[in-house]
Amino acid sequence: MSTEYKSLRLETNNGIAEITLIGPGKGNAMGPDFWREIPILFAELDRDEATRAIIIRGEGGNFSYGLDLVAMTGEIGASGKNLAAERTRFHDKVLDMQQAFNRVADCRKPVIAAVNGWCIGGGLDLIAACDIRLASADAKFSLREAKIAIVADIGSLQRLPAIIGQGHTRELAYTAKDIDAARALHIGLVNDVYETPEAMLEAARTLAAEIAANPPLVVQGVKQVMNYCADKSIADGLEYVAVWNSAFMHSLDLVEAITAFRERRKPEFKGQ
């Protein structure tokens, strides 16, 4: 991939893409560069056949402070000259920002959020769009928007209920309170908590490697089936996966899995 990014750093190794949020706002706050670049990067990773799993983390001691209000003032602020036109532009900007995280959620490759330090507002929106969330013991989470007179509008109110339930989501949204990693684990926001950021990142990389070792098209199929089934009946979901397997189950990777089992060796999946 030849694209250069200002707010993100991309490293790839053995089918794993590791994205680091790098700001330039304090605490990896999300400014104009971030909102422009994140959908572009995820579109590239979605199309990249070599990418089998993605990790997203923050530079330094925090995941993200969320929206960079200062840097974004010119994009979401009002001048008071033409309220109707300004509100239309603001509405369009919110839809663009929502689409940025939709790109993360809809990416066919599994996405693991590796969280240490603060994960506030837009940071929580981002990890809610990921498939799996890991945290270090120092991680702190906040659905902070109510404290700054904003209704959270980039995905937390829509995605978190399916992750942690209505009650926990409403508590976080109504109070805008901070919760620690232990509480996040208790309510199911994160899968596991690790003592140090280093141990957490190592666990994320190990998990990504385990995912990458499986047939990539099958893993992507699992994600697409689960995404489809999220708001469907069980009957609809069963029909969808039956159609999916009838179209995609017969593959060279399936032959390789059977052959490796017979030969008592580790399979090597090619995504074919």
N, C-alpha and C positions, 0 to 999 in steps of 0.2 A: 504494500500500500504506500502510495507516494504522497498522500495528503499530509500537510503539516498543520498542526494544531497549536493554538495558543493557550487554551485552558485545560488541555488534556495531554497526557503522555501515554503512548501505546507501545507495549512490548509484547512480542509473540515468541512462543517457544513450545515445540512439540504439540501443536494444535490448540494451545491455550493462549488467548489474548488477555493481557493484563492492562487494564485502563486505570490510570492514576489521575485523580482530580488535582490540578495544580493552581487553581485560582484564575487570574492573579489577585483576586480579592482576598482579604484576610480570612483565614479558616476555610480556604477553597470555596469562598462564596461564589454564587452562580451569576455571572454578569453576561453581557451581550455575546461575548465570544463563546461562552459555554452553551447558551441556548441555540446559537447558530451551528456549533460544531457537533454536539452530541447526537442529533439525528443523522447527520452525515456519516459519522463514524459507525453508528449502529447499522445503517443501511449497507455500508461497506462490509462489515463483519457478517451480516446476514447473508450476503452474496458470496462471501469468501469460502470456498470449499475446504480450505485447509484449516479453518477455525472450527473447533469442536466444542469449546467451552469458553466462557468469558468471566473474568474477575474484575470487579470495579471497587476501587478503594480511594482513600484520600491521602494526599501528601502531608507529611509531618504528623502532628499530634491529633488531628481531627479528620473526620470524614468530610463534613461540609456544614458551614453555618447557614446554608440555605440561600435564598435569593439575596443578591447584592443590591440592596435598596438604593444605595447612592449611585452605583453605576447604571442602574436600570431606570433612574428617574426620568430621563429623557424619552424612554420608550413606553413607560406606563403612566407617567404623570400627566396632569391636565394643565393647560395654560389659561383656561377660562374664556377663550376667544370664540370657540364654536363647540358647545357642549355636545350636540348631536354627532358631529363628525368625530370629535375626540372620543366619545364613548364607542363609536363604531370601530375606530382604530384600536382602542383598548380591548374591545371584545375580540378582534382579530388577533391581537398579540397574545391574549390568554389562550385562544385556540391553538396558536402556533406552539406555545410552551407546552400545552397538553399533548400535542402531537409529538413533541420531542421525547416525552416519556412513554408515549404509546409505542414509539419505535423500540424502546428498551423492552417493554412488555411483549411486543409482537415479534421480536427477533427470534428466529427459529433456534438459535443456539442458547443453551441454558446459561443464565447469568447469575453469578454468585456475588452478593454484596459483602465486603469485608470491612466491618465498621469498628473504628476506634475513636475515642474522644467524642466530640459533639457531632450529633446528627440532627439538625434542626430544620423545620419547615420543608423547604425544597429538597433537602437531603433525605427527609423521611418519605417525601413523595417519590424520590428516586429509588430508594431501597424497596418501597412497596411495589414497584414495577419489576423488581428482580424476582427470580425463582426461589432463591435460597439466601438466607441472611445469617452471617456469623458475626460475633462481636467479641471484643476483648473486654476484660472486667472493668476497664475505665470508660467504656462507652456510655454515653448519655443521649437520650432521645427526647424530642419535644415537638409536638404538633403546635407550634408557637403562634400561628397566625392570629388567633383571637386577641392576643395581647398587643398586637399592632393594628387592630381594627380592620382585619381582613378575614374573609371567609376563605379557608384553604380551597384552592381551585385548580391544583395541578395533579390531583389523583388520589391523595390520601383518603379523603372522605368516601371515595368510590371503591378503592382497592383494599383498604385496611379491614373493613368489616368481614371480608372473606378470609382474612388472615388471622385476626384476633377477636372477631365478633363485634356485634353492634355495641354492646355495653362498654367494652374497653375503648373502642374507637370514640364513642360519644364522651366518655370521661376525659380522654386526652384532648379532644377537640374543644369541649366546653370550658375546661380549666386552663388549657395551654400549659399544663404542668410539665416538669422535667421528670423523667423516670430513668433509673439506672439499668445496667445490663441484667442484674438479677431479676428485676421486675419485667423487663423485656422478655427474658426467657420464660418466666412464669406465665405470661399471657400469650406466649406463642409468637411474638414478633420476630424472635431470632431462633434458629435451630439449636445453637450451642454457644456457650461463653467460654473463653480461654483466658488464662491468667494474665498473659501479656499480649501486646499487639503483635509481637514477633511470632508467638505461638499461634495466634489467630490467623495470621497471614500464611503461615506454613500449613495450617489445617485447610485453609481455602485452596491453596495450591494442590494439596494432596487430593482433596475432593474433586477439583477440576480435572486432575489427572485420571481419577477413577472414572469420571464421566467420559473423558476423551478416549479412554481405552475401549469403550463400547461402540457398536456400529453407529456411526454418526447419523445416518438417515433414520434409524430406529429411535434414537434419543430425540431427534427433532420431531419424529412422529408422535412420541409420547407427549411432548410439550404441546404440539398442536391439538392433539386429541383432548388433553386436559384443559387447554384454553377454551376449546369449543364447548366442552361439557360443563363449564363453570356456571352457566346460566340456563342450562337445558335440563330436561327430564332425564332420568336414568334410561328410559327407553330410547330417547333420541340419541343419547350418548353411545349406547350399545350399537345402534344402527350405524352411527358415524364411524366407530372404530372397526366395525365389520367391513364397511366399504373401504376404509383406509387400508386394512390388511389385505383385502382382496386385490387392491391395486399395487401395494408396495412390499408385501411380505416376501415374494419370490425375488431373491437377490443373490448376488455373488457372496455377499456377507453371510447370508444364511447358509450357503454351501460351505463357506469357510468355517462357520461355527460348528457345523456337523462334522466336517473333516477333522478339525482340531480336537474335538471331543473324542473321536475314534482313535486319533493318533496320540492322545494324551499330551497335548502341547497347548501353549497359549495361542489363541487365535490372533490374527493380524487383519483387522478390518480396514477396508479401503473406501467404504462409502459408495459401493457399486451394487 
